Amino acid sequence: MSADLRALPSIDRLLGEAASLVAAHGRAATAQALRDTLQAVRDHRPDPLPDAAALVAEAAARLARQARPGLRPIFNLTGTVLHTNLGRALLAEVAIEAATAAMRDAVALEFDLDTGRRGERDSHLRGLLCELTGAEDATVVNNNAAAVLIALNTLGAGREAVVSRGELIEIGGAFRMPDIMARAGVRLVEVGTTNRTHPKDYLGAITPETGLILKVHTSNYRIEGFTAEVSGAALAKIATDKKVPLLNDLGSGTLVDLSRYGLAREPTVREAVAEGADLVTFSGDKLLGGPQAGFILGRRDLIAAINRNPMKRALRLDKIRLAALEATLRLYRDPDRLAERLPTLALLARPQAEIEAQARRLAPQVAALLPAGLDVEPAECRSQIGSGALPLETLPSHALRLTAPGGRALEALQAALRDLPRPVVGRIQDGALLLDLRCLTEEALFLDTLAALPRAALA
Ligand SMILES: *Cc1c(COP(=O)(O)O)cnc(C)c1O
């Protein structure tokens, strides 16, 4: 005998008992959640039927779930510090404050406070960028993909761009250099081979049709072995001799010598500018540690041409990001205190010994909070920088290594961790779930969050 569905309370009666839900979520959403709850009961016909209080509680759970923001904070324990799918750089507190202030109030976005006349959006960053890099002029757009697109289009529309076959990168998503060139209206002229490109290759390809030479940082891979590439300095000389501009896409780009923080040395933006590139482009939210943005620095006449390109309006930044960028760049004026103030750099530079101590401290506490049948032990691992920055370099780190008797249990655990109020994301490696602790700064909150896990053994 299945339950008699006619015994279920009416929506009106349930709404009467759900006053606090109506106050929190509104009458329409509450009524819908109650209807969905009743429909689920009709579909599954549990016996005995839930009473009114149980139905309201179930609707409350539905509403709470719907109210969780899609972009709520998560614990990034993947070991990839600049994880593109997890939003890349974490901003400095001063940048967050600047962005918040710009959101809340009117700001002099395009208004010159000295003259009272119309001002320029780029003026807030130009001085800082030129000071920090030695560039003559600068502008900023939505991201580095946009920076490359508008720079290519401005320098080379209807003409040719000469680029090494070793640098025709795909960054991920749909960012493939040949496709971007086509969309920018530039004809691609490939020179050299995958592993070796020489000055004579560029020289042989430059014709009156050439609009620019493009150099691209091979961000996410390295060609090793029998290789040759033409340095930025040598290319700059060729570009000057042949009177064609050189665009150098640095990818991540960095304003400081990272070896100061125990990372591999990458050429800085200042060095790329000094080498003689006419324009350089790089990202705001990779190693720089700011919000998503793309910088274009270099010759004043070329920056002016970019600013006249109608694409600029479509690719420009809003006041919120400009405020955050300005505050982030200002931190670079005091490199000695950068690692304390810029979270991305602090995480990248975090000493392994500190992470290991954290793993040893947390392992027994986490074991006590996880479902039965799981093993937790501290284990050495390697973190990645991410976003194609320093692709071969990994950083020694420490993880909580979670293992379960059956493989299915690990997948169920991963799903349960993703379903927490503040989701926990790790990575599966060698049959274990690794929670790399490099980016775990809020330890107490992490333990509180895990306490919400269902404790029953996972199937
Ligand atoms: C990451 C990268 C880009 C794209 O930058 P976004 O800021 O992600 O748009 C372009 N070129 C290179 C070489 C890169 O590494």
The ligand as an SDF file (V2000), in Angstrom:
LIG
                    3D

 15 15  0  0  0  0  0  0  0  0999 V2000
   48.4040   33.8570  -20.8930 C   0  0  0  0  0  0  0  0  0  0  0  0
   48.9120   34.3280  -22.1920 C   0  0  0  0  0  0  0  0  0  0  0  0
   48.1010   35.0830  -23.0480 C   0  0  0  0  0  0  0  0  0  0  0  0
   46.6820   35.4100  -22.6960 C   0  0  0  0  0  0  0  0  0  0  0  0
   46.6350   36.2220  -21.5670 O   0  0  0  0  0  0  0  0  0  0  0  0
   45.2390   36.4470  -20.7890 P   0  0  0  0  0  0  0  0  0  0  0  0
   45.5640   37.5220  -19.8030 O   0  0  0  0  0  0  0  0  0  0  0  0
   44.8950   35.1490  -20.1910 O   0  0  0  0  0  0  0  0  0  0  0  0
   44.2570   36.8870  -21.8000 O   0  0  0  0  0  0  0  0  0  0  0  0
   48.6200   35.5120  -24.2460 C   0  0  0  0  0  0  0  0  0  0  0  0
   49.8900   35.2220  -24.5950 N   0  0  0  0  0  0  0  0  0  0  0  0
   50.7050   34.4920  -23.7920 C   0  0  0  0  0  0  0  0  0  0  0  0
   52.0900   34.1960  -24.2570 C   0  0  0  0  0  0  0  0  0  0  0  0
   50.2370   34.0220  -22.5710 C   0  0  0  0  0  0  0  0  0  0  0  0
   51.0280   33.3110  -21.7630 O   0  0  0  0  0  0  0  0  0  0  0  0
  1  2  1  0
  2  3  1  0
  2 14  2  0
  3  4  1  0
  3 10  2  0
  4  5  1  0
  5  6  1  0
  6  7  2  0
  6  8  1  0
  6  9  1  0
 10 11  1  0
 11 12  2  0
 12 13  1  0
 12 14  1  0
 14 15  1  0
M  END
$$$$
